[in-house]
């Protein structure tokens, strides 16, 4: 009976270590994804500003003709 008890404890300890490592990996990947999304957001904002500025320039040019 003692052997089964210690085997179960060892398996649980191993399982906990594996889960901890998985959690670290997942959190690192989530941070990378978050950084990439922030960069996409910045790029999208810059493209939007450039488009609006360009359209405004065209309107001003047409209005001054």
ABEGO torsion letter per residue (X at the ends): XAAAAAAAAAAAAAAAAAAAAAAAAAAAAAAAAAAAAAAAAAAAAAAAAAAAAAAAAAAAAAAAX
